[in-house]
Amino acid sequence: MLFTITGKHVEITDAIRVHAMDKVEKFPRYYDGLSQVEVVIEGSEGGNPSVEIIARGEHSVFFVAKETGEDLYACIDLAAHKMERQLRRKKEKQRNNKHLSTSEGSELGLVTEEDRKEDVA
């Protein structure tokens, strides 16, 4: 997995880079199809930094999480948490096979004749 961190109007220190890397390296645990993760930290004149995490996966899948606040480290944590939630949700949808129609379920032997009668009633 390729990791890049970019700072706009803010200097990226080693401590910020290490903190962001620690949060991002957990992402493949939630969704293993990631190829690249980019963290963009943008400073503003008002002093409230914004953090945007962009993750690119297989089959042109993009995930984006953005957070703005007063503390840069807290923004990284919150944006990483949002990203983890998105990745977890995507993986659950891929694993979820409970949305079979009655015809598909009967072909697989999962739906019996009694289940069809209950669906009609």
C-alpha positions as CSV (number, residue, x, y, z in Angstrom):
1,M,0.0,0.0,0.0
2,L,1.4,3.4,-1.0
3,F,1.2,6.1,1.6
4,T,1.6,9.8,0.8
5,I,1.1,12.8,3.1
6,T,0.9,16.4,1.8
7,G,0.8,19.7,3.6
8,K,-0.8,22.8,2.2
9,H,0.2,26.0,4.0
10,V,1.5,23.9,6.9
11,E,4.8,22.1,7.5
12,I,4.6,18.3,7.9
13,T,6.8,17.4,10.9
14,D,8.1,13.9,11.7
15,A,5.7,13.6,14.6
16,I,2.7,14.4,12.3
17,R,3.9,12.0,9.7
18,V,4.4,9.2,12.3
19,H,0.9,9.8,13.8
20,A,-0.8,9.8,10.4
21,M,1.1,6.7,9.4
22,D,0.1,4.8,12.6
23,K,-3.6,5.6,11.9
24,V,-3.5,4.7,8.2
25,E,-1.5,1.4,8.4
26,K,-4.6,-0.1,10.1
27,F,-6.8,0.4,7.1
28,P,-6.0,-2.9,5.3
29,R,-7.4,-4.7,8.4
30,Y,-10.8,-3.3,7.5
31,Y,-10.6,-3.5,3.7
32,D,-7.8,-5.4,2.1
33,G,-8.3,-4.1,-1.5
34,L,-6.6,-0.7,-0.9
35,S,-3.7,0.3,-3.1
36,Q,-3.0,3.9,-2.1
37,V,-3.8,6.2,0.8
38,E,-3.2,9.9,0.7
39,V,-3.4,12.3,3.6
40,V,-3.8,16.0,2.8
41,I,-3.4,18.4,5.7
42,E,-4.4,22.0,5.0
43,G,-3.7,24.9,7.3
44,S,-5.8,28.0,7.2
45,E,-5.3,31.6,8.3
46,G,-7.9,31.1,11.1
47,G,-5.8,28.4,12.6
48,N,-8.3,25.6,12.1
49,P,-6.5,22.8,10.1
50,S,-8.4,20.4,7.9
51,V,-7.4,16.8,7.3
52,E,-8.6,14.9,4.2
53,I,-7.9,11.2,3.8
54,I,-8.3,9.7,0.3
55,A,-8.1,5.9,-0.1
56,R,-8.0,4.3,-3.5
57,G,-9.0,0.6,-3.9
58,E,-9.5,-2.0,-6.5
59,H,-11.9,-1.5,-9.3
60,S,-11.7,2.4,-9.1
61,V,-13.2,2.5,-5.6
62,F,-12.6,5.8,-3.8
63,F,-13.1,6.5,-0.1
64,V,-12.9,10.1,1.2
65,A,-13.0,11.3,4.9
66,K,-12.6,14.9,5.8
67,E,-12.4,16.6,9.2
68,T,-11.8,20.2,10.4
69,G,-11.1,21.3,13.9
70,E,-8.7,23.1,16.2
71,D,-6.3,20.3,17.0
72,L,-4.4,18.7,14.1
73,Y,-3.9,15.3,15.8
74,A,-7.6,15.1,16.8
75,C,-8.5,15.9,13.2
76,I,-6.3,13.0,12.0
77,D,-7.9,10.7,14.5
78,L,-11.4,11.6,13.6
79,A,-10.8,11.5,9.9
80,A,-9.2,8.0,10.3
81,H,-12.2,6.9,12.3
82,K,-14.6,8.0,9.6
83,M,-12.5,6.2,7.0
84,E,-12.4,3.0,9.1
85,R,-16.2,3.1,9.3
86,Q,-16.5,3.5,5.5
87,L,-14.1,0.6,4.8
88,R,-15.8,-1.6,7.3
89,R,-19.2,-0.9,5.8
90,K,-17.9,-1.7,2.3
91,K,-16.4,-5.0,3.4
92,E,-19.6,-6.0,5.1
93,K,-21.6,-5.3,2.0
94,Q,-19.3,-7.5,0.0
95,R,-19.6,-10.3,2.5
96,N,-23.4,-10.0,2.9
97,N,-25.2,-12.7,1.0
98,K,-28.5,-12.6,2.9
99,H,-30.3,-10.6,0.1
100,L,-31.0,-13.6,-2.0
101,S,-34.3,-13.7,-3.8
102,T,-36.6,-16.7,-3.3
103,S,-35.7,-18.2,-6.7
104,E,-31.9,-17.9,-6.0
105,G,-32.3,-19.3,-2.5
106,S,-34.3,-22.4,-3.8
107,E,-31.6,-23.1,-6.4
108,L,-29.0,-23.1,-3.6
109,G,-31.2,-25.2,-1.4
110,L,-31.6,-22.4,1.2
111,V,-35.3,-21.7,0.7
112,T,-37.8,-24.6,1.1
113,E,-41.4,-24.9,-0.1
114,E,-42.6,-23.9,3.4
115,D,-40.7,-20.7,3.3
116,R,-42.3,-19.8,-0.1
117,K,-45.8,-20.3,1.4
118,E,-44.9,-18.1,4.4
119,D,-43.7,-15.3,2.0
120,V,-47.0,-15.4,0.1
121,A,-49.2,-15.3,3.3
